[in-house]
Amino acid sequence: MKVKWGVIGAGGIARRRTIPEVVKYARQSDIVSLMDVDAAAVKETGESAGISHVTTSIDELLKGGCEAVYIASPVSAHFEQGMAALQTGKHVLVEKPMAMTLEEAEKMADFAESKGLRLGIAFMMRYSVYHQAIKELIERGDLGEPVSGRAQLTCWFPPIPGAWRQVKSLGGGGALSDMGCHCIDLLEWFLGETQEVTAFTGTLTHDYEVEDASTVLLRCSSGAQGMVDNFFNVPDQASRNVLEIYGTQGAVLCRRTIGQDGGGEMEVFSQEAGGGYDASQVRAMDEYKKVELDPVSLYAQEVDAMSQWIVEGKKPLISYDVGIRNIKVVEAAYQAAEEKRVISID
Ligand SMILES: NC(=O)c1ccc[n+]([C@@H]2O[C@H](COP(=O)([O-])OP(=O)(O)OC[C@H]3O[C@@H](n4cnc5c(N)ncnc54)[C@H](O)[C@@H]3O)[C@@H](O)[C@H]2O)c1
């Protein structure tokens, strides 16, 4: 049985990735209606994806035949639209960050729970075949005890008139909340929940009010230490979106697995326990083995995972609790940067 989905926000990521990939690859999800405040955008996206019901009215979308709603509007609209969808009995998958504040995210989750509705957060990178392989390597103990991780996501994002991400009251923040949220989510998934966080943020290059530079340090519940670096001022061609996990018996190095297409490159080094002390510290990079896997659509996977939750009750990796957790860490990182200190998180 396929779940009928409505989409709010038919531009940007929904138009480029989620809608076409769900239409092409999803097995348990059908998109039956689209809504966007921009009449031309909703018409064009609807036509190109073969979705006949398009509207500029959220009420009309919610009164229609969808059972679940995917929200891909600017962050400042997530709470109001998420609550409106839940209030009409729809399940919700909301894009990252889940809401503007922890309070909003918690209110949405409490309301969904009280009505027995499903609420998820679109951390689609958890469905990367490479990231799932890393999770398995760590759980099997192939890297020994994890001690360190780095997750990087950067791009070139110059000032653009009307860009909501560059306005704090519309996006909530800059490089940290927009891109860092994915990186923090991955490191927490691999290394355990953040117990302590500290950060530097700044607007170094561009003339807008949100940060274009952010470096966050985490101490995770496994004891491992993590670094998350996100910049809006590095050329796209220079971005390798590095993901590195090191343990007492090995390491995983990835390039470009952090991103939207589900692909990338991965190398793994793993040795038997007690490799011994070598004073000469011989480092042979060729001991890393390349791992090549077939990418899957991250967006079709995340929507199907929500559909499975709705139909079969199988809780996905992206339920609202990880969205709430993520906002807690991001808010603490901003506070740490502002107050120049380390913040503990429950
Ligand atoms: N997971 C990912 O890979 C990924 C990538 C990019 C963006 N995102 C997230 O998706 C969301 C949207 O980002 P984007 O890059 O697509 O933005 P965008 O600005 O490119 O597109 C947003 C669309 O929403 C429409 N819109 C604006 N206000 C609206 C409202 N009140 N109601 C309905 N529609 C409205 C706009 O007309 C536009 O078509 C954000 O939360 C962002 O963080 C996620």
The ligand as a Gaussian input file, in Angstrom:
#p B3LYP/6-31G(d) Opt

LIG

0 1
 N       18.015000      17.835000       2.942000
 C       18.546000      18.499000       1.947000
 O       19.289000      17.968000       1.141000
 C       18.192000      19.947000       1.773000
 C       18.800000      20.690000       0.779000
 C       18.384000      22.009000       0.593000
 C       17.420000      22.551000       1.415000
 N       16.899000      21.795000       2.420000
 C       15.884000      22.358000       3.321000
 O       14.650000      22.443000       2.601000
 C       13.949000      23.617000       2.994000
 C       13.748000      24.503000       1.775000
 O       15.012000      24.882000       1.278000
 P       15.236000      25.161000      -0.291000
 O       16.686000      25.207000      -0.495000
 O       14.433000      24.222000      -1.086000
 O       14.609000      26.619000      -0.387000
 P       14.206000      27.409000      -1.702000
 O       14.118000      28.826000      -1.305000
 O       15.068000      27.023000      -2.846000
 O       12.726000      26.852000      -2.040000
 C       11.695000      27.026000      -1.097000
 C       10.353000      27.027000      -1.804000
 O        9.360000      27.300000      -0.817000
 C        8.490000      28.299000      -1.319000
 N        7.922000      29.008000      -0.178000
 C        8.394000      30.110000       0.463000
 N        7.594000      30.401000       1.517000
 C        6.620000      29.460000       1.528000
 C        5.497000      29.226000       2.357000
 N        5.240000      29.992000       3.410000
 N        4.695000      28.174000       2.069000
 C        4.940000      27.371000       1.012000
 N        5.987000      27.558000       0.181000
 C        6.812000      28.578000       0.442000
 C        9.291000      29.154000      -2.259000
 O        8.455000      29.786000      -3.201000
 C       10.216000      28.114000      -2.883000
 O        9.637000      27.530000      -4.048000
 C       14.783000      24.243000       4.098000
 O       14.358000      23.775000       5.330000
 C       16.192000      23.754000       3.800000
 O       17.024000      23.740000       4.929000
 C       17.265000      20.526000       2.597000

